[in-house]
Structures are given as structure tokens and as C-alpha cells.
Amino acid sequence: MLRQKLGSIVCPSCGNLVGVSDEKCFTCGRWNPGMWGFAPLLNRLGRDLGFTSFVMWSCIILYLFTLAYDVQGISMSGLNFLSPSVQSLFVFGASGYIPVFGYGRWWTFLTAGWLHAGALHILFNMMWIRQLAPDTSEMYGASRMVIIYTIAGISGFAASTLSGAYIPFLGGAGFTVGASAPIFGLLAALVLYGRRTGSSVVGQQAKSWAIMLFIFGFIFRGTDNWAHLGGFAGGYVAAKFLDPLQRERLDHMIAALICLAVTGIAIALSILTGLPAR
């Protein structure tokens, strides 16, 4: 049975029994704990509906593909250990003012957040996603978390690309990749949650992490700080629009699925149009 219409289910957040049609869990306050009757099926994927694992494995697989596409171009030195070539990253969807303004690859605002420039780069980003995505899903619901993640990635790489094209003396990137832009969006969503709900523990912890990562970015060369700033701003605005005090709706889930589908199409488009460049 794919959908349960009657009876009780286990709340995905607190584990207590709630009615499948209840608007809100009376124990933990989670909106729509029955998830339109699909909770028994979706709960098997975890409280984030499997999105965390999906992002991590997708990033890992794409990273391996970028290495395999141009084996001779792999860098093995220092912080660039196991770094794919620029050509390979271009084919799979790197963003920045060169791909966007030089080649018209505007869809890379969607794809760049799924690519990584080295082993350490992907390792640290996956650790942060593993830390933040389930928590954001807990506060907003999995669907709204996906939307925030997508919007933050777009706004982050748009900020980096536009700054590189129009105010290069202030930074910006010719080529840029990495999940750090949407990661900052998740941090911003948690900061907003703390402000909106009065939960100082959540808000202060997220703010501390964000400040630490911003400082890290300004200390180490090669960090795309515009992507971080843009991702944080986009995540904050998206989280404010997707008010965590309002219940999660079916149209949020539909929008989340559209975000994932459009991202998948963008990755395919990037590969198909980038292959002749080899």
C-alpha cells in the first residue's frame, strides 16, 4: 500500500503516534506528520526523505566521472590532490564568468554545486551536508529543505559569476564549483529558524558555524567567498519565504521534485553541450 488514508502513523520527528490526517503533531509540533498519507513509505528513507544520501552519492559519482573523463589532467599536488582538470569540470557543469559569459552556459548556476575540485574539497563539503541537511529537514520539512538548497546554490553561483564579470577587483571566479554555496544556504535557514522561533540554541549554533566558515574562506586562497555570501543570502530569503512556522504543503513537495528534475536536466545539458569541447 503506497498511501495510508486512515488510522495512525509514527511521527517522523518525535516517534509518537499521530493521526495520518493530523495537521500538526501535538507532541513535537511538526507540521503534516502524515505527509498526505505517504509517511509510512517515505519514512523508510529517513527524516530527510533520503535527500542527504542522494546529494552525497550524486556528488561522489559526479566527482569520479570528472576524474575519469580526463585522467591525464588530474592534479595530485598539495591541496589539489585528486583534482579534476578544468576542462573536465567545464564539461560537467562548472560555473563562473568564463562558462556563463564566455560560452552562454547559464544553467551551470544549477550544476556547479554538485561538482568538486579535489578530494579534500568533496570530503569537507560532504561532512557539512551530513551535518546540516537532516537538521534543516527537521525544522522545515524535507521538501522545503530541497527548495532552500537549490535556491542557495543558484544565488551563490550567480553572485560569484556576476561579481567576477563586473567587479573583478572584489573577487569572483572564472571557474567555480562546490556544494559550499548551498551549504551556506542551509546555515542561513537555521539562523532564520532560530530568529523566527526564538530558539537561541539552533540560531546561535548555526551563526557560529557560518562565521567560522566565512573566516576560513577569507584566510585560505582559492575560496569562492562570493558563492558563500550569495548562498547565505539566497538561503535566508528562501527560508523566510518558506516560513518554518507554517505547515509544509503538498505544493512544497511538488516544487522540490521540480528542483531536482530541473537540476538533473541541467547536468545532462551541460555534459551534452560540453563534450565537443574536448
ABEGO torsion letter per residue (X at the ends): XABBABEBBBBAAAGBBBBAABABBAAAGBBGAAGGGAAAAAAAAEAAGGAAAAAAAAAAAAAAAAAAABAAABBABEAABGBBBAAAAAAAGBBEAAAAAAAGBAAAAAAAAABBAEAAAAAAAAAAAAAAAAAAAAAAEAAAAAAAAAAAAAAAAAAAAAAAAABAAAEEBABBBEAAAAAAAAAAAAAAAAAAAGBAAAAAAAAAAAAAAAAAAAABBGBBAAAAAAAAAAAAAAAAABBAABBBBAAAAAAAAAAAAAAAAAAAAAAAAAAAAX
